[in-house]
Amino acid sequence: MRNPRQLLTLFGMFSLLAVAFIPLLVGYGIYEIYSAQVTREAERDAVAVGEAISEQERGTLLAPGPAGRLHVALAEKDFEAFDGRMRRFLRLFGIYKIKVFALDKRVIYSTDRSIIGAVDSDNVKLHRVLTTGEVSSRLESKDTVQDLQGERRFEVDVVETYLPIRAGDAVVGSFEVYVDVTRARDKIYKVVGLSVAVLAFVLTAVFAGLYVPVRLGMLQLSRVEGELHASVAVDTLTGTRNRGDLLGRIREEHARMARGRLRRSAVDTLGFAMIGVDHFGSIDEKYGSPAGDQVLRVVAERLKRNLRAYDVIGRYGGAQFLVLLPDATLKETRDAAARMHDAVRSAPFDANGSLIRVTVSAGIACAGDPKDEVLAAIGRAEEGLRKARGAGGDRVAWM
């Protein structure tokens, strides 16, 4: 990612998403684990109850059929006594309701008397236990359920377990047992809620603690990146743009002009001024390289002071500078070049303690047509510079 600030924004977004979703996912996992544990424990209790009833009430619930095979049946004369025993027994295990199914899926007994005799033909879980003998349980929330005392209970959580009634190896019926797990579910909700809150707090604290050093690091990285970019784009001696960055900026301006994005009131031209220090080789040879470097720095400063805020100047090579003047006509480019020319020669230069007179020559050109290649315009400016120097220097010329 090129912009460190974008990375910081991405880190902030990731932190918010993590604080929002990780606790929820963890909470969901905890809920599923505890719910499965509650279901297993309730199923175990239901199986134990069913096995105990099958053992103790075998003589009451099983009767021989026409072919001599045992089947689930409850004689009318045994009903009240059996019902009383069931209610006393089941109350000890927190069971709300129990059903006894015959092999034909008919309810032959239930603590809810209103459903006795009903046939639950579409019950998939009942069909499975009657055909395979597998125990099947599921955790459900009931809007209303009738307890062993015949009272209605609302918003109740139960584990509904189907388990087989066997006569030897044969499945002859099924129990359906409702085990009350409301209190256990309430505890699960409290544990999940507390876990989610604690984890959200911890993650918030962790990411908030990380955000500060990450932000400082990103800001420092952004600063270093800016400094590095500046060091690459700037000529270290004169403080102006280097040639590569300057040509890139020129291409950007030319593309902007070609797209017609300049203001209608503006002049759709790019002005160029190629400026060279006159007789720089002699200065360098006579006063030394440090003095020559100082001359270039001062020339650059005087040129920049006479430019508009949006004009661009760069060191084109050696002792030559190229100035880009957006929205400038040839006359305006000539006037700007004249100002820069006069600024350089306005005061002497200090060369190792000696005051010397330094002058510059300038060649100017304009790219007025979007189809006009900027390199061609720069070439015309260079020709203008050669023309000025050929005429003795210390002047502005154009082709």
Buried (B, 14 or more C-beta within 10 A) or exposed (E): EEEBEEBBEEBBEEBEEBBEEBBEEBBEEBBEEBBEEBBEBBBBBBBEBBBEBBEEBEEBBBEEEEEEEBBBBBEEEBBEEBBEBBBEBBEEBBBBBBBBBBBEBBBBBBBBEEBBEEEBEEBEBBBBBBEEBEBBBEBEEBEEBBBBEEEEBEEBBBBBBBBBBBBEEEBBBBBBBBBBBBEBBEEBEEBBEEBBEEBBEEBBEEBEEEBEEBBEEBEEBBEEEEEEEEEEBBBEBBEBBBBEBBBEBBEEBBEBBBEEEBEEEEBBBBBBBBBBBBBBEEBBEBBEEEBBEBBBBBBBBBBBEBBEEEBBBBBBEEBBBBBBBBBBBBEBBBBBBBBBBEBBBEEEBBBEEEEBEBBBBBBBBBBBEBEBEBEEBBBBBBBBBBBBBEEEBBBBBBE
